[in-house]
Each structure stands twice: as structure tokens, then as C-alpha cells.
């Protein structure tokens, strides 16, 4: 992204509109200055209350940030599925059995990353509550302004987004609007109650937030906007059968056709509501990029397709981007002038879905994965230490490769984001903005909602496939689930998709369902033991 020199004194002296696109991504200055100084005027109020919230969207510590770091939201949504695997490679990547257990679904109430992710999400929610309290205190003392009114909606929308991820991962949650909740306020609410609350919050906030782009540089760069709210609402509607189900272990779900929402005075079922919010996004000018890879380029800030992103700039922000670093073989990374950890790979199922090794391989295979022989940015062959060519073996991957002939080379590796040759040498930071929400997903959501509602979704599926030169397919639930892997691999949606399609507990290569898992207990992670001890709440079923 474009680089700026940030001067805190200039930021403090800026106008209340804070048109700089970078100030809000700085570390929270309120931790370094006195409380009465942190909120003394609108500029300080925004910088220290609202803008500081965006530090939690990305992250640089394990289990923090929605994407980019390790052992958090992203890993729980990817390495528990048929899309990605982090194999044990001899002395590498055993980590106390963590990655094997995630893939096997044999996590427990003491799995650190599950508890740490809960803490991260609720820390973010409490920070949103604190921001709202500071805004209200300021408005009471100085009078409500257009800025303070807007920032309330912004903070509420961010809180709803963090609640969305928590709902998806854990099911039952506490709902509170204070930065210092009591034990009584921390009691768990049923999943359907939390679901309705998030929907209501996003609907209200979307009507008051800007329609300007969040992924383009400018005043609203990296900030939540109306389109982001609409995208989350489409996700919430599409997953209505899951999120409305308070007993997810009885094998019965409510029907989305019979779950209704009042939208602009109309009663729409879950699928019609999904279509509605997808159409609102389309009406705001979002469209598919002609070039699929442009969305993941080093300089992807001009994408017409990306909706919400984590801004990245190795000179300005501490946000990390571990995916590429974690996936590449050491020699592969070194040939790019970077470090690597030789870990995460595609599963056998992913390779089969992409048609690897066939004459009909999907065009996105070469855009998303390194397979077979590897070359550097100048087209030179990458070699192993003994001088032989480095070659990845996609179909040789398995959960434990220790002692295997392809221990270090099994598995297709992540390629989706363009290599930033100026990235930090440790491999953790590059300038590619991390894509959270994009328009291709909107089209696939619309196609799926139409199929579930008894309509024909072929047109929207064809739009996604045509962009990469693939021929149309008839939109069915089966073809749409495959297409979501083809289009959205490595983007953190696979667990959400498999649960919605009722496929999360199925058997696949190197993964055998656990006893009783078919009843759905593993579709929600366990609640942290320390939270249960403090509140006296009951654990999620199955644990």
C-alpha cells in the first residue's frame, strides 16, 4: 500500500474528521497518556476510543486478529476442515499434538488456542463497549455532534462483527454493553438470542454508516462501512438454520424457508433476505475484478471486488501475515529472499476438487497453490540443499509425515497472495492487504440462497466461473460447496461452509469422525474453563 510518514503530533492537531487513513491503525495512544488528555476533544476521542479498535481487526500476537496470525480465528476455521492441513514433519509442527488434534476434531476444553481466541474476541468486544462509554461521556459533556453520532454506529458495528465471529465459533455467548461486566451480565445467552441481537445491531448501523469504500485508501480506509454490514448480514441470513438452532446436537435444524426477517417493512425468509443484502452490495458498485489475482496483489488497494480488508504496511503497522511464511519450504522461501516454516498444505480433498493431475484442472489451482516443481520470481529452479530440484508432492500429504520420503516436500503450498519481494525477511509482514470479505463470495452466497429457496442460481455461479475462464455449471448445493473451495480457498470460510452444508463431521482422507460427532457437538468449540468457573455457566454439549 502507499506509505505515509506518521507524526503523532500532527495527528493530534488534525481536524475532527481525521482524514488521514492511517492514524487509526496506530497503537492505542491512550495507553501512553493520561486519561483526561486522551478524550479532551473530538480528535483525541476518535483516535483513542474508536480508532484504537481497529488494532484488534489485525494482529501481531498468536490468537489475536481475525486473520494474519496463528492459533486464532483463521486457524480454527481452516485446519479443522477438508481444505487445509498442517502435517507433522519429523521434529517440526507437532506442537504438542495441536495441529493433528485440530484436524481430527479431537480438541478439548483445555486447548489453549480455543480459549485464547475467546479471550481475544471478548477483549475486542469490551474495547468496543469502552469506546461507546467514552463517546457518551464526551457527548454528555460537550453535546452530541455528527461525528460522535457516527462513531457510535461505527463502534457498535465493529462490536457486532466481533460477536459474529464469536457466535460462529462458540454458539452460546454472554451479551453485555459495559466495559466492566458483572458475573450476572456474563451469563450465557442462547445462540438464537445472540443471533437476533447481532442482526438487529448490523441492520441499525448499516443505515447510518458510509457507502464509501473501505478497501480503497482515503478517509474510510480499513474502517467498517455499510457494505461490510451488508456482507455480514448476508452471512447471518445464509447461516440462519445454524444460528437459530439452540440445540445443535439433536440432529434437527429449523428451516430457512420458515425463518422470517422484517426488512424494510417486508417479511423475507432467510434465503430471500440473503439475496436482498447481496443485491444491496451489488448496487453499491462492487464487481468482480477481471483478473482474479489482482485481489491478492502486493498493491491490492484498488480492487473493485474486495469489500473489507486488514490494511498492511510493514513500515506502519504491526499486523502480521503468517500464511505464506508458514507454508513455504525453507529453500523456497530463501529463493524469494524471505524466511519460511515449511508447514501448512492443501489436503488431498482440495487437490481432488481442483482437479490436480487431470486435464481439466481448475484455472485457480495454479493461482492458489504451488504444486510440483518450484521456481523463484525470476523463473529459476529452486533446489534442495543437495542440489536436486525442489518439488512439492500434493497427493503425498498426510497428517504425520515423520520418516516419509516426502516428509519435507509433501503437500501443495499456499500461493494465493502475490509475493512481496520487499517484505520483512522473517516472512511475517508484506504489503498485501489481507482480504476478509469480497464480492465473489457475495455472488456465491446469492446463488446458494436461490438454490435453497427453490430458484435457479446458475447465473451467479457462472459469473464467478467465467471470470477465470471456467465453463458454467448447474448450481446445486454440491456444485456450490465445491465452488466455494475453488474460489475461496485459504480465505477462512471453509469451516463455516461445511457446517452450513451439514458436512463438517463427514469422513475424508486422513480424517475419521469421532464417536458421536455426527450429532453436531463439534460444530461449536468448547467454552473456556476459567470463564465457566467464574460465571457458573454450563459447558457446551459434547465436552
C-alpha positions as CSV (number, residue, x, y, z in Angstrom):
1,X,0.0,0.0,0.0
2,X,1.0,3.6,-0.2
3,X,3.4,4.6,2.5
4,X,3.0,7.6,4.8
5,X,5.2,9.1,7.5
6,X,3.1,9.3,10.6
7,X,3.6,12.1,13.1
8,X,1.6,11.7,16.2
9,X,1.7,15.5,17.0
10,X,0.2,16.2,13.5
11,X,-2.4,13.6,14.1
12,X,-3.4,15.1,17.4
13,X,-3.7,18.5,15.7
14,X,-5.7,17.2,12.8
15,X,-9.4,18.0,12.2
16,X,-12.1,16.1,13.9
17,X,-12.8,14.3,10.7
18,X,-9.4,12.6,10.8
19,X,-9.0,12.3,7.1
20,X,-5.6,10.6,7.5
21,X,-6.2,6.9,6.5
22,X,-3.5,5.6,8.8
23,X,-3.8,7.3,12.2
24,X,-6.5,4.9,13.5
25,X,-4.2,1.9,12.9
26,X,-1.5,3.1,15.2
27,X,-1.0,1.6,18.6
28,X,-3.5,3.0,21.1
29,X,-2.0,6.3,22.4
30,X,-4.3,6.2,25.4
31,X,-2.0,3.7,27.0
32,X,0.7,6.3,26.9
33,X,-1.1,9.5,28.0
34,X,-3.3,10.5,30.9
35,X,-7.0,9.7,30.8
36,X,-8.0,13.4,30.9
37,X,-5.8,14.1,27.9
38,X,-6.9,11.0,25.8
39,X,-10.5,12.3,25.4
40,X,-10.3,16.0,25.7
41,X,-11.5,16.9,22.2
42,X,-13.1,15.1,19.2
43,X,-9.8,14.3,17.6
44,X,-8.4,12.7,20.7
45,X,-11.7,11.0,21.3
46,X,-11.7,9.3,17.9
47,X,-8.1,8.4,17.9
48,X,-8.0,6.9,21.4
49,X,-11.5,5.4,21.6
50,X,-12.8,4.4,18.2
51,X,-9.8,4.3,16.0
52,X,-7.9,2.1,18.5
53,X,-10.5,-0.6,18.0
54,X,-9.1,-1.3,14.5
55,X,-5.9,-2.6,16.1
56,X,-7.9,-5.7,17.0
57,X,-9.0,-6.5,13.5
58,X,-5.5,-7.4,12.5
59,X,-2.9,-8.6,15.0
60,X,0.7,-9.5,15.7
61,X,0.3,-11.9,18.6
62,X,-0.9,-15.5,18.4
63,X,-4.7,-15.9,18.7
64,X,-5.3,-12.2,18.0
65,X,-6.7,-10.7,14.9
66,X,-9.4,-12.0,12.5
67,X,-6.7,-13.2,10.1
68,X,-2.9,-13.0,9.6
69,X,-1.7,-14.5,12.9
70,X,-1.5,-18.1,14.1
71,X,-3.6,-20.2,16.5
72,X,-6.7,-17.9,16.3
73,X,-9.9,-17.4,14.4
74,X,-8.3,-18.3,11.0
75,X,-6.7,-21.5,12.1
76,X,-9.8,-22.7,13.9
77,X,-11.7,-22.2,10.6
78,X,-9.2,-23.7,8.2
79,X,-7.2,-26.5,9.9
80,X,-10.4,-28.2,11.2
81,X,-11.6,-28.8,7.6
82,X,-11.1,-30.7,4.4
83,X,-9.3,-27.7,2.9
84,X,-6.1,-27.3,4.8
85,X,-3.7,-29.4,6.9
86,X,-0.6,-28.7,8.9
87,X,1.2,-32.0,9.0
88,X,3.8,-33.1,11.5
89,X,7.1,-33.3,9.6
90,X,9.6,-35.1,11.9
91,X,10.7,-32.7,14.6
92,X,8.6,-29.9,13.0
93,X,5.0,-29.0,13.6
94,X,4.0,-31.5,16.3
95,X,3.5,-28.7,18.8
96,X,2.1,-31.0,21.5
97,X,-0.3,-32.5,19.0
98,X,-2.2,-29.2,18.4
99,X,-2.4,-29.4,14.6
100,X,-3.2,-33.1,14.5
101,X,-5.9,-32.6,17.1
102,X,-7.5,-29.7,15.2
103,X,-7.6,-31.8,12.0
104,X,-9.1,-34.8,13.9
105,X,-11.6,-32.6,15.8
106,X,-10.1,-34.0,19.0
107,X,-9.7,-30.7,20.8
108,X,-10.7,-30.3,24.4
109,X,-11.7,-27.8,27.0
110,X,-8.0,-27.2,27.7
111,X,-6.9,-26.5,24.1
112,X,-5.1,-23.2,24.6
113,X,-5.8,-21.6,21.2
114,X,-9.5,-22.1,21.6
115,X,-9.6,-20.4,25.0
116,X,-7.2,-17.7,23.8
117,X,-9.4,-16.9,20.8
118,X,-12.4,-16.5,23.0
119,X,-10.3,-14.1,25.2
120,X,-9.3,-12.1,22.1
121,X,-12.8,-11.7,20.8
122,X,-14.2,-10.6,24.1
123,X,-11.4,-8.3,24.8
124,X,-12.3,-6.7,21.4
125,X,-16.0,-6.6,22.4
126,X,-15.1,-4.9,25.8
127,X,-13.0,-2.4,24.0
128,X,-15.9,-1.5,21.8
129,X,-18.1,-1.1,24.9
130,X,-15.4,1.1,26.4
131,X,-15.3,3.3,23.3
132,X,-19.1,3.7,23.4
133,X,-18.9,4.8,27.0
134,X,-16.2,7.4,26.3
135,X,-18.3,8.7,23.3
136,X,-21.4,9.0,25.5
137,X,-19.4,10.7,28.3
138,X,-17.9,13.2,25.8
139,X,-21.3,13.9,24.2
140,X,-22.9,14.4,27.6
141,X,-20.2,17.0,28.5
142,X,-19.9,18.7,25.1
143,X,-23.1,17.9,23.3
144,X,-23.9,15.4,20.6
145,X,-22.3,16.1,17.2
146,X,-22.4,14.5,13.8
147,X,-19.0,12.9,14.5
148,X,-19.9,11.4,17.9
149,X,-23.2,10.1,16.5
150,X,-21.4,8.5,13.6
151,X,-18.7,7.0,15.8
152,X,-21.3,5.3,18.0
153,X,-22.6,3.4,14.9
154,X,-19.1,2.6,13.9
155,X,-18.2,1.1,17.3
156,X,-21.4,-0.8,17.5
157,X,-20.9,-2.3,14.0
158,X,-17.4,-3.4,15.0
159,X,-18.7,-4.9,18.2
160,X,-21.4,-6.8,16.1
161,X,-18.6,-8.1,13.8
162,X,-16.6,-9.5,16.7
163,X,-19.8,-11.0,18.1
164,X,-20.4,-12.6,14.7
165,X,-17.1,-14.5,14.8
166,X,-17.7,-15.5,18.4
167,X,-21.2,-16.7,17.6
168,X,-19.9,-18.8,14.7
169,X,-17.2,-20.4,16.8
170,X,-18.8,-20.9,20.2
171,X,-22.6,-20.8,19.8
172,X,-23.7,-19.5,23.2
173,X,-22.3,-16.2,24.4
174,X,-22.8,-13.5,27.0
175,X,-24.3,-10.3,25.8
176,X,-23.3,-7.2,27.6
177,X,-22.8,-3.5,26.7
178,X,-20.5,-2.4,29.5
179,X,-16.7,-2.4,29.8
180,X,-16.9,-3.8,33.3
181,X,-19.5,-6.6,33.2
182,X,-20.7,-8.3,36.4
183,X,-21.0,-12.0,36.8
184,X,-24.7,-11.7,36.3
185,X,-24.1,-9.8,33.0
186,X,-21.7,-12.5,31.8
187,X,-24.3,-15.3,31.9
188,X,-24.7,-17.1,28.6
189,X,-27.5,-16.4,26.2
190,X,-28.9,-18.9,23.8
191,X,-27.4,-18.9,20.3
192,X,-30.7,-17.7,18.7
193,X,-30.8,-14.8,21.1
194,X,-27.3,-13.7,20.3
195,X,-28.0,-14.2,16.6
196,X,-31.1,-11.9,16.6
197,X,-29.1,-9.3,18.6
198,X,-26.3,-9.2,16.0
199,X,-28.7,-9.0,13.1
200,X,-30.6,-6.1,14.8
201,X,-27.3,-4.2,15.5
202,X,-26.0,-4.5,12.0
203,X,-29.3,-3.5,10.4
204,X,-29.4,-0.4,12.5
205,X,-25.8,0.5,12.0
206,X,-25.8,-0.1,8.2
207,X,-28.4,2.6,7.7
208,X,-26.1,5.2,9.3
209,X,-22.6,4.2,8.0
210,X,-21.0,5.5,4.9
211,X,-21.3,3.9,1.5
212,X,-17.8,4.9,0.6
213,X,-15.2,2.2,0.0
214,X,-13.4,0.7,2.9
215,X,-10.7,-1.1,0.9
216,X,-9.7,2.0,-1.0
217,X,-7.2,4.5,0.5
218,X,-8.9,7.6,1.9
219,X,-10.8,8.7,4.9
220,X,-12.6,5.4,5.4
221,X,-9.7,3.1,4.5
222,X,-9.8,-0.1,6.7
223,X,-12.9,1.2,8.5
224,X,-16.2,-0.7,8.8
225,X,-18.9,0.7,6.4
226,X,-22.4,-0.1,5.1
227,X,-21.2,-2.7,2.6
228,X,-19.3,-4.6,5.4
229,X,-22.5,-4.6,7.4
230,X,-24.5,-5.9,4.4
231,X,-21.9,-8.6,3.8
232,X,-22.2,-9.8,7.5
233,X,-25.9,-9.7,7.3
234,X,-25.9,-11.9,4.1
235,X,-23.7,-14.4,6.0
236,X,-26.0,-14.3,9.0
237,X,-29.1,-14.9,6.8
238,X,-27.4,-17.7,4.8
239,X,-26.5,-19.4,8.1
240,X,-29.9,-18.8,9.7
241,X,-30.6,-22.5,10.1
242,X,-27.4,-22.9,12.1
243,X,-27.5,-19.8,14.2
244,X,-31.2,-20.1,15.0
245,X,-30.6,-23.7,16.4
246,X,-30.2,-23.7,20.1
247,X,-29.8,-27.4,20.3
248,X,-27.3,-28.3,17.7
249,X,-26.8,-31.9,18.9
250,X,-30.3,-33.2,18.3
251,X,-29.9,-33.7,14.5
252,X,-32.8,-31.3,13.7
253,X,-32.5,-27.8,12.3
254,X,-35.1,-25.1,11.7
255,X,-35.9,-24.5,8.0
256,X,-34.5,-21.3,6.5
257,X,-37.6,-21.1,4.4
258,X,-39.6,-20.6,7.6
259,X,-37.3,-18.2,9.3
260,X,-38.5,-14.7,8.6
261,X,-37.0,-11.2,9.0
262,X,-38.7,-7.9,8.7
263,X,-36.6,-5.9,6.2
264,X,-37.9,-2.5,5.1
265,X,-41.4,-3.5,6.0
266,X,-41.3,-6.8,4.1
267,X,-41.3,-10.3,5.6
268,X,-38.5,-12.2,3.9
269,X,-37.4,-15.7,4.7
270,X,-33.7,-16.4,5.3
271,X,-32.9,-17.1,1.7
272,X,-34.8,-14.0,0.4
273,X,-33.0,-11.9,3.0
274,X,-29.7,-13.2,1.8
275,X,-30.5,-12.2,-1.7
276,X,-31.6,-8.8,-0.5
277,X,-28.3,-8.0,1.2
278,X,-26.3,-9.4,-1.7
279,X,-28.2,-7.1,-4.0
280,X,-27.6,-4.1,-1.8
281,X,-23.8,-4.7,-2.1
282,X,-24.1,-5.1,-5.9
283,X,-26.0,-1.8,-6.1
284,X,-23.0,-0.1,-4.4
285,X,-20.8,-0.7,-7.4
286,X,-18.8,-3.7,-6.2
287,X,-17.9,-6.1,-9.1
288,X,-15.5,-8.9,-9.9
289,X,-12.0,-7.9,-10.9
290,X,-11.2,-9.1,-14.5
291,X,-8.0,-10.6,-13.0
292,X,-8.6,-12.9,-10.1
293,X,-5.1,-12.4,-8.8
294,X,-5.5,-8.6,-8.6
295,X,-7.4,-9.0,-5.3
296,X,-4.3,-10.5,-3.7
297,X,-1.6,-8.4,-5.3
298,X,1.0,-6.6,-3.3
299,X,-0.8,-3.4,-4.1
300,X,-4.4,-4.5,-4.0
301,X,-5.9,-1.3,-2.6
302,X,-7.6,-0.5,-5.9
303,X,-9.6,-3.8,-6.1
304,X,-13.2,-3.2,-7.1
305,X,-14.0,-6.6,-5.6
306,X,-12.6,-6.5,-2.1
307,X,-15.1,-5.2,0.5
308,X,-13.3,-5.3,3.8
309,X,-9.6,-5.8,4.4
310,X,-6.9,-5.6,7.0
311,X,-4.6,-2.8,5.8
312,X,-0.9,-3.9,5.6
313,X,2.2,-1.9,5.5
314,X,5.4,-3.2,7.1
315,X,6.6,0.3,7.8
316,X,3.5,1.5,9.6
317,X,1.6,-1.4,11.1
318,X,2.4,-4.4,13.3
319,X,-0.2,-6.6,11.7
320,X,1.3,-10.0,10.7
321,X,0.6,-12.2,7.7
322,X,1.9,-15.6,8.6
323,X,0.1,-17.7,5.9
324,X,2.7,-17.6,3.2
325,X,5.6,-17.7,5.6
326,X,4.2,-20.7,7.4
327,X,3.6,-22.7,4.2
328,X,6.7,-22.5,2.0
329,X,9.6,-24.9,2.2
330,X,12.7,-23.2,3.7
331,X,14.6,-23.3,0.4
332,X,11.6,-21.9,-1.5
333,X,11.3,-19.0,0.9
334,X,15.0,-18.4,0.8
335,X,15.0,-18.2,-3.0
336,X,12.5,-15.4,-2.6
337,X,14.7,-13.6,-0.1
338,X,12.4,-14.5,2.8
339,X,12.1,-17.0,5.6
340,X,9.7,-19.9,5.7
341,X,8.5,-22.6,8.1
342,X,7.6,-25.5,5.7
343,X,4.3,-26.2,7.2
344,X,0.7,-25.7,6.1
345,X,-0.5,-27.5,2.9
346,X,-3.6,-28.3,0.9
347,X,-5.4,-31.5,1.7
348,X,-5.9,-34.4,-0.7
349,X,-9.6,-33.4,-0.9
350,X,-8.7,-29.9,-2.0
351,X,-6.4,-31.2,-4.7
352,X,-9.1,-33.5,-6.0
353,X,-11.7,-30.7,-6.0
354,X,-9.3,-28.6,-8.1
355,X,-8.7,-31.4,-10.5
356,X,-4.9,-31.7,-9.8
357,X,-3.2,-34.1,-12.1
358,X,-6.0,-34.1,-14.6
359,X,-6.5,-32.4,-18.0
360,X,-9.4,-30.5,-16.5
361,X,-7.7,-28.8,-13.6
362,X,-9.4,-25.6,-12.5
363,X,-7.6,-22.5,-13.6
364,X,-7.5,-21.3,-9.9
365,X,-5.2,-24.2,-9.0
366,X,-2.2,-22.5,-10.4
367,X,-3.3,-19.2,-8.9
368,X,-3.8,-20.6,-5.3
369,X,-1.2,-23.3,-4.9
370,X,2.4,-24.2,-5.5
371,X,2.4,-27.7,-6.9
372,X,5.2,-29.8,-8.4
373,X,8.4,-28.1,-9.4
374,X,9.1,-24.7,-7.8
375,X,10.7,-21.6,-9.3
376,X,11.7,-18.3,-7.9
377,X,10.4,-14.8,-9.0
378,X,12.9,-14.8,-11.9
379,X,11.9,-18.2,-13.2
380,X,14.9,-20.0,-11.8
381,X,14.5,-23.5,-10.5
382,X,14.6,-23.8,-6.7
383,X,16.8,-26.6,-5.4
384,X,17.2,-28.5,-2.2
385,X,20.4,-28.5,-0.2
386,X,21.8,-31.3,-2.2
387,X,21.2,-29.5,-5.5
388,X,18.2,-31.5,-6.6
389,X,15.1,-29.5,-7.8
390,X,12.6,-28.7,-5.1
391,X,9.3,-30.4,-5.9
392,X,6.1,-30.4,-3.9
393,X,4.0,-33.6,-3.9
394,X,0.4,-32.6,-3.4
395,X,-1.1,-36.1,-3.1
396,X,1.6,-37.4,-0.7
397,X,0.4,-35.2,2.2
398,X,-0.9,-36.8,5.3
399,X,-1.3,-35.9,9.0
400,X,2.0,-37.3,10.2
401,X,4.8,-37.4,7.6
402,X,7.6,-38.2,10.0
403,X,10.0,-40.6,8.3
404,X,8.2,-40.4,5.0
405,X,10.3,-39.9,1.8
406,X,8.4,-36.7,1.3
407,X,8.5,-35.6,4.9
408,X,9.6,-32.1,3.9
409,X,8.0,-31.8,0.5
410,X,4.5,-33.3,0.7
411,X,1.6,-31.1,0.1
412,X,0.7,-28.2,-2.2
413,X,1.6,-24.9,-0.6
414,X,-0.2,-21.5,-0.4
415,X,0.3,-19.2,-3.3
416,X,-2.8,-17.1,-3.3
417,X,-1.2,-13.8,-2.3
418,X,1.5,-12.3,-4.6
419,X,5.0,-12.4,-3.2
420,X,6.2,-9.1,-1.8
421,X,9.9,-9.1,-2.6
422,X,10.3,-6.2,-0.2
423,X,8.6,-8.0,2.7
424,X,10.3,-8.3,6.0
425,X,13.0,-11.1,5.9
426,X,11.3,-13.0,8.7
427,X,8.4,-13.5,6.3
428,X,5.8,-12.2,8.7
429,X,4.9,-8.9,7.0
430,X,4.2,-7.8,3.5
431,X,2.2,-5.0,1.9
432,X,-0.7,-7.1,0.5
433,X,-3.8,-6.1,2.4
434,X,-5.4,-9.2,3.9
435,X,-8.8,-9.9,2.3
436,X,-11.6,-10.6,4.7
437,X,-14.7,-10.1,2.6
438,X,-15.0,-9.8,-1.2
439,X,-17.7,-9.7,-3.9
440,X,-17.1,-13.1,-5.4
441,X,-18.4,-14.5,-2.1
442,X,-21.4,-12.3,-2.4
443,X,-22.2,-13.9,-5.8
444,X,-21.8,-17.4,-4.4
445,X,-24.0,-16.6,-1.4
446,X,-26.7,-15.3,-3.7
447,X,-26.5,-18.4,-5.9
448,X,-26.7,-20.6,-2.8
449,X,-29.7,-18.7,-1.3
450,X,-31.5,-19.0,-4.6
451,X,-31.0,-22.8,-4.8
452,X,-32.1,-23.2,-1.2
453,X,-35.2,-21.2,-2.0
454,X,-36.1,-23.4,-5.0
455,X,-34.8,-20.9,-7.6
456,X,-32.1,-21.1,-10.3
457,X,-28.8,-19.7,-9.2
458,X,-26.9,-20.7,-12.4
459,X,-26.3,-17.0,-13.5
460,X,-24.4,-16.0,-10.4
461,X,-22.3,-19.2,-10.3
462,X,-21.5,-18.7,-13.9
463,X,-20.3,-15.1,-13.3
464,X,-17.7,-16.4,-10.8
465,X,-16.5,-19.2,-13.0
466,X,-16.5,-17.2,-16.2
467,X,-14.0,-14.7,-14.7
468,X,-11.3,-17.4,-14.5
469,X,-12.2,-18.9,-17.9
470,X,-14.1,-21.9,-16.5
471,X,-17.3,-23.2,-18.2
472,X,-20.7,-22.8,-16.5
473,X,-22.0,-25.5,-14.1
474,X,-25.5,-26.0,-12.9
475,X,-25.9,-24.5,-9.5
476,X,-26.7,-27.2,-6.9
477,X,-25.7,-27.4,-3.3
478,X,-23.0,-29.9,-4.2
479,X,-21.5,-27.8,-7.0
480,X,-21.7,-24.6,-4.9
481,X,-19.9,-26.2,-2.0
482,X,-17.1,-27.2,-4.4
483,X,-17.1,-23.8,-6.0
484,X,-16.7,-22.2,-2.6
485,X,-13.5,-24.2,-2.1
486,X,-12.3,-23.4,-5.7
487,X,-12.9,-19.7,-5.3
488,X,-12.3,-19.0,-1.6
489,X,-9.5,-21.4,-0.6
490,X,-7.2,-20.1,2.1
491,X,-9.7,-17.3,2.9
492,X,-11.0,-18.7,6.2
493,X,-14.6,-19.7,5.3
494,X,-14.4,-23.5,5.0
495,X,-15.5,-24.5,8.5
496,X,-18.5,-22.1,8.2
497,X,-19.4,-23.6,4.9
498,X,-19.1,-27.3,5.9
499,X,-21.2,-26.7,9.0
500,X,-23.9,-25.0,6.9
501,X,-23.9,-27.8,4.4
502,X,-24.0,-30.5,7.1
503,X,-20.6,-31.8,6.0
504,X,-18.4,-30.8,8.9
505,X,-18.4,-34.3,10.6
506,X,-18.0,-36.4,7.4
507,X,-15.1,-38.7,6.8
508,X,-12.4,-37.7,4.3
509,X,-8.7,-38.6,3.7
510,X,-6.8,-38.9,6.9
511,X,-9.9,-37.7,8.9
512,X,-12.2,-40.1,10.6
513,X,-15.2,-38.7,12.5
514,X,-15.1,-39.0,16.3
515,X,-17.6,-41.2,18.1
516,X,-21.0,-39.4,18.2
517,X,-19.7,-36.5,16.2
518,X,-22.5,-36.9,13.7
519,X,-24.9,-35.3,16.2
520,X,-23.2,-32.0,15.7
521,X,-21.4,-31.4,19.0
522,X,-18.1,-30.4,17.3
523,X,-19.7,-27.7,15.3
524,X,-19.2,-25.4,18.3
525,X,-16.0,-25.2,20.2
526,X,-15.9,-25.6,24.0
527,X,-16.2,-22.6,26.3
528,X,-13.1,-21.7,28.3
529,X,-12.9,-23.4,31.7
530,X,-11.9,-20.2,33.5
531,X,-15.0,-18.4,32.1
532,X,-17.2,-21.2,33.3
533,X,-15.6,-21.2,36.8
534,X,-16.2,-17.5,37.2
535,X,-19.8,-17.5,35.9
536,X,-21.1,-20.9,36.9
537,X,-22.3,-21.4,33.3
538,X,-22.6,-24.9,31.8
539,X,-20.2,-26.2,29.1
540,X,-21.3,-26.6,25.5
541,X,-22.8,-30.1,24.9
542,X,-20.3,-32.8,23.9
543,X,-17.4,-31.7,26.1
